Amino acid sequence: MAHVVTQPCCNDAGCVAVCPVNCIHPTPEERIHARTEMLYIDPATCIDCGACVDECPVDAIVPPEDLTPAMQPFVDMNAAYYEDNPTPEPVAAPELPKVARGSGVLRVAIVGSGPSACYLADALCTHRGLDVEISMIERLPVPGGLVRYGVAPDHSSTKSIAGTFTRIMGRRNVDVYLDVEVGRHLTHDDLLRHHHAVVYASGATGDRALGVPGEGLAGSMSAREFVAWYNGHPEYADLRLDLSCQRAVVVGNGNVALDVARVLTSDVSRLMTTDIAAHALEALAASRIREVVVLGRRGARSASFSTPELLGLGEIPGVDVTASGIDHGSAEMSVLEHIRADILTRYAETDPMAGRRRIHLQFLRSPVEVLGNGRVEYLRTAVNALDEHGGVGETGEFEDIETGLVLRSIGFRGERRPGVPFDEDRAVIPNLAGAAIDPDSGERVPGVYTAGWLKRGPSGVIGSNKTCSAETAASIVGDFVEGRHATPAGDRKAFAALVSARQPDYLDLQGWRRIDAFERNAGRSAGRPRVKVVSTSAMSSVARGEPAVAR
C-alpha cells in the first residue's frame, strides 16, 4: 500500500518537488491544480520512500504502516483521483527570468504577512542570481494573516505551516515591520519612493452581504467576524455574541461555513485542547446552541466545501450530521464526486439521537428575509429545485427557520487601497499575472503588483497561494530585468528610518518571536498549544519583554 494524503493537506506542493517518481498530483504545472482541494498520491507508482512525509509542512501525508481504519476514505480518494484524471493536463509554469550578475539590488515592499506574502518573499529570496531586499509590512502587531486568524482552531496541523512562514520572514534580506499600517503610518507613495515594486498581498478583509430585508438585526452577522472573534483577532475580541438560542443558521456551504458549524457544536472539552481564544472558550461553554443549519442555495453537487472537510464533520464526538435536499441531478459523476455523494447520502440517512448536538446540511434553500422584533427570530427561505439541466429554480414555496443567530458565509471581499486601482465588482486589484492594471486605460500601473486573494479573489486553500505568488514574482523580476522599474530614491536604511519616524512603536520579527514564545509557554501551563494574546497593547508589552497577561 502507498502513502496517503489526508485531511490537513494545505496544497503547498512542496512534496511534489521531492518525490523521485513523480507520483503526487496535481502538480503546480497541471491545469487542475488551481482549483483542486488537496493533493493525491498515485498508489500505482508510489515507492514508499518517505521523502514527501519529511517535506510536508502540516503532517498530512501518512505512510501505509500508520494508516488507521478511519483514514480509509482518504485511501479511496487517492485512488479515485487517478481514475478520474489518468492524464494530467499541463500548463506553462511561471518561471522567474534569469538575472545577470551585477544587475543591482531589487527592493520589494510586500503589504501583508499571510501565506501569499510569505510565498512571494520565498520565491524572490530563493531565485538564483537575484539580489533582493524585502520590506514586509503588517498592520497588526503579529504576522500570519489567514493562518493565525482564519484557520479553525481545531485544525492545528494546518496551522503548523506558520513555522515555515516565520523562517521565511527570518531571512537576512527580509525586514519585517509589524503594527505599521499603510494609509495611516505610511502612504503608497512612501513605499514607491523606497522600493522598485510594491505588492499588495493583504487578503480579503471584507465580506459579502446577503442583501435581504432584516439583515441588520441583532443576531445577524458575517461568519468572517465570528471566525475572527473565536480566533482572537484584536479588532473582534470584544464582540458580544448572544449564544442563548437553540439553533443557529449559517448561510453558505463552503469550508468556512463548516468551520463555524463545528465550533458552535463541539463540546468545550474538545476546544480546550486548541488555540481558540479564551474569551470564545468561555462564551461557548455557556452556549445553549444545540443545532446548526448550514444553508445552501444550490444543490449538493454545487456545494463549495471540500470533501475532506465534509468527511471531517462526521467525526465530531457527540454531534450528529444530517442532510436534506441532496439531489445531485442527472449529470454523470466522476469517481471522486461519487465518494462525496456517498458521504452526503450517509448523512441524509442518519437518524439523529435525542440529546446530541446536530449539524444539518440543508440544500436548495435561499434566504429571502431575516425576521424578528429588534433581533433575529426567524430566517425566511425560498424553497428551490433543480431543473433537468441541473440549474436552480424557485418553487414558489417558503419555509421559516426559527433561530436566534444568522451567520452569512457567502464569500469574502477585498477592500480598496488608497492610490491603487480596484475592481469593485470582483473586489480585487485588476491585474495581469499580478501586475496591477489601470481599469480605465488598460495600461500597467508602474511598480504596483498584487498576490493572493486581493489578486484572484477568495479561492483555494493555503497552498494555492504558492503558485499565485510565484506568478507575481515572475512579473516583478521580469520588469526588473527589462528596466521597467523606477529607481528608488531611498535605500533599506532610509526606509527603516522613515518607519521609525512615522511609527516609533513598530515591532520587528524579534518582537513577534517573544509573543510566540509567551503564548506557547502560557499554553503549556494550560495544556493547550498556545494561549493567544488578543489585545494590541498586551502584544506590544510582550514584544518588548514587559510584564503582560495573555488576554
ZISUL-V79253 format. One record per residue. N is the residue number from 0. PHI is phi as a letter, one per 30 degrees, with the letter a starting at -180 (NA if undefined). PSI is psi as a letter, one per 30 degrees, with the letter a starting at -180 (* if undefined). Layout:
N	PHI	PSI
N	PHI	PSI
This chain:
0	NA	k
1	c	l
2	d	l
3	b	k
4	d	k
5	c	a
6	e	e
7	d	f
8	e	k
9	c	f
10	i	g
11	d	e
12	i	g
13	d	e
14	d	f
15	d	e
16	d	f
17	c	f
18	d	k
19	d	f
20	b	g
21	h	h
22	c	g
23	c	k
24	b	l
25	d	k
26	d	l
27	e	f
28	d	f
29	c	k
30	e	e
31	d	f
32	e	e
33	d	f
34	c	g
35	d	l
36	c	f
37	a	l
38	c	l
39	b	k
40	c	k
41	d	j
42	d	f
43	d	f
44	c	f
45	d	k
46	c	g
47	h	h
48	d	f
49	i	f
50	d	e
51	d	e
52	d	e
53	d	e
54	d	f
55	d	k
56	d	f
57	b	g
58	h	h
59	c	f
60	c	k
61	c	k
62	d	l
63	e	e
64	d	f
65	c	g
66	d	k
67	c	l
68	e	e
69	d	f
70	d	f
71	e	e
72	e	e
73	d	e
74	d	e
75	d	e
76	d	e
77	d	e
78	d	e
79	d	e
80	e	e
81	d	f
82	d	e
83	d	f
84	b	i
85	d	f
86	b	j
87	d	k
88	c	j
89	d	l
90	b	l
91	d	j
92	d	k
93	d	k
94	c	k
95	d	k
96	e	l
97	d	k
98	c	k
99	d	k
100	d	k
101	i	g
102	d	f
103	j	a
104	c	k
105	d	k
106	c	k
107	b	k
108	c	k
109	c	j
110	c	j
111	k	l
112	b	g
113	d	a
114	e	e
115	d	e
116	d	e
117	d	e
118	d	e
119	d	e
120	e	e
121	d	e
122	d	e
123	d	e
124	d	f
125	c	g
126	d	k
127	d	k
128	i	f
129	c	k
130	c	j
131	b	k
132	b	k
133	b	k
134	c	j
135	c	k
136	c	k
137	b	k
138	d	f
139	c	l
140	d	f
141	b	k
142	d	l
143	k	e
144	h	b
145	e	e
146	d	e
147	d	e
148	c	g
149	c	e
150	d	k
151	d	k
152	d	f
153	d	g
154	c	i
155	d	e
156	d	e
157	d	e
158	d	f
159	d	f
160	d	f
161	e	e
162	d	e
163	d	e
164	d	e
165	d	e
166	d	e
167	d	e
168	d	f
169	d	g
170	d	l
171	d	f
172	c	g
173	c	k
174	c	k
175	c	k
176	c	j
177	c	l
178	i	h
179	b	k
180	c	k
181	d	k
182	j	f
183	b	d
184	d	e
185	b	l
186	c	l
187	e	e
188	d	e
189	e	e
190	d	e
191	d	e
192	d	f
193	c	g
194	b	l
195	d	e
196	b	k
197	b	k
198	c	k
199	c	j
200	b	h
201	c	g
202	i	a
203	c	j
204	c	g
205	c	a
206	b	l
207	d	k
208	c	l
209	d	e
210	i	h
211	c	l
212	e	k
213	i	g
214	d	f
215	d	g
216	d	l
217	e	k
218	j	f
219	c	k
220	a	l
221	d	k
222	d	e
223	e	e
224	d	e
225	d	e
226	d	e
227	d	e
228	d	e
229	d	f
230	c	g
231	i	g
232	d	k
233	e	f
234	d	f
235	b	g
236	d	f
237	c	g
238	d	k
239	c	j
240	c	k
241	c	j
242	c	h
243	d	f
244	d	l
245	d	f
246	b	k
247	c	l
248	b	k
249	c	j
250	c	j
251	k	l
252	b	h
253	c	a
254	d	e
255	d	e
256	d	e
257	d	e
258	e	e
259	d	e
260	d	e
261	d	e
262	d	e
263	d	f
264	c	f
265	d	k
266	d	k
267	d	e
268	d	e
269	d	e
270	d	f
271	d	f
272	c	g
273	c	a
274	c	g
275	e	k
276	d	k
277	d	e
278	d	e
279	d	e
280	d	e
281	d	e
282	d	e
283	d	f
284	d	e
285	c	f
286	d	k
287	c	g
288	d	k
289	c	f
290	b	k
291	b	k
292	c	k
293	c	j
294	c	k
295	b	k
296	d	e
297	c	a
298	d	l
299	d	e
300	d	f
301	c	g
302	d	k
303	d	f
304	d	l
305	d	l
306	d	e
307	e	e
308	d	e
309	d	e
310	d	e
311	d	f
312	e	e
313	d	f
314	c	g
315	d	k
316	d	k
317	i	g
318	b	k
319	c	k
320	c	k
321	b	l
322	a	l
323	b	l
324	i	h
325	c	g
326	e	k
327	c	f
328	i	a
329	c	f
330	d	k
331	d	k
332	c	k
333	d	l
334	d	e
335	d	e
336	d	e
337	d	e
338	d	e
339	d	e
340	d	e
341	d	e
342	d	e
343	d	e
344	d	e
345	d	e
346	d	e
347	d	f
348	c	f
349	d	k
350	c	j
351	d	k
352	d	k
353	d	k
354	i	f
355	c	l
356	d	l
357	b	k
358	c	k
359	c	k
360	c	j
361	c	j
362	c	l
363	h	h
364	b	k
365	c	k
366	d	k
367	b	f
368	a	k
369	c	k
370	c	k
371	l	l
372	c	i
373	j	f
374	a	l
375	d	k
376	b	e
377	b	l
378	c	j
379	d	k
380	b	k
381	c	k
382	d	k
383	c	l
384	b	l
385	d	k
386	d	a
387	d	f
388	c	g
389	i	g
390	d	l
391	c	k
392	b	l
393	d	k
394	c	f
395	i	f
396	c	l
397	b	l
398	b	k
399	c	k
400	c	k
401	d	k
402	a	l
403	c	g
404	b	j
405	c	k
406	c	j
407	d	k
408	b	i
409	c	g
410	k	k
411	d	l
412	b	k
413	d	l
414	b	k
415	d	k
416	c	k
417	e	k
418	i	g
419	b	k
420	d	l
421	b	k
422	c	j
423	d	e
424	d	e
425	c	f
426	h	h
427	b	l
428	d	j
429	e	k
430	a	l
431	b	j
432	h	h
433	j	f
434	d	k
435	d	k
436	b	k
437	d	j
438	d	f
439	d	e
440	c	f
441	i	g
442	d	l
443	d	k
444	c	j
445	e	k
446	i	g
447	c	k
448	b	l
449	b	l
450	a	l
451	i	a
452	d	f
453	d	f
454	c	e
455	c	f
456	j	l
457	d	i
458	b	l
459	i	l
460	c	a
461	e	e
462	d	f
463	d	f
464	d	f
465	d	e
466	d	e
467	e	e
468	d	e
469	d	e
470	d	e
471	d	e
472	e	e
473	d	e
474	d	e
475	d	e
476	d	e
477	d	e
478	d	e
479	d	e
480	d	e
481	d	f
482	i	g
483	d	f
484	d	k
485	d	k
486	d	k
487	d	k
488	d	f
489	b	l
490	c	a
491	e	e
492	d	e
493	d	e
494	d	e
495	d	e
496	d	e
497	d	e
498	d	e
499	d	e
500	d	e
501	d	e
502	b	i
503	e	f
504	c	g
505	d	l
506	c	k
507	c	a
508	d	e
509	d	e
510	d	e
511	d	e
512	d	e
513	d	e
514	d	e
515	e	e
516	d	e
517	d	e
518	d	e
519	d	e
520	d	e
521	d	e
522	d	e
523	e	e
524	d	f
525	c	g
526	i	h
527	b	l
528	d	e
529	a	l
530	c	j
531	d	k
532	d	k
533	c	f
534	c	k
535	d	e
536	d	e
537	d	e
538	e	e
539	d	e
540	d	e
541	d	e
542	d	f
543	c	g
544	i	g
545	c	l
546	d	k
547	a	l
548	c	l
549	d	j
550	b	*
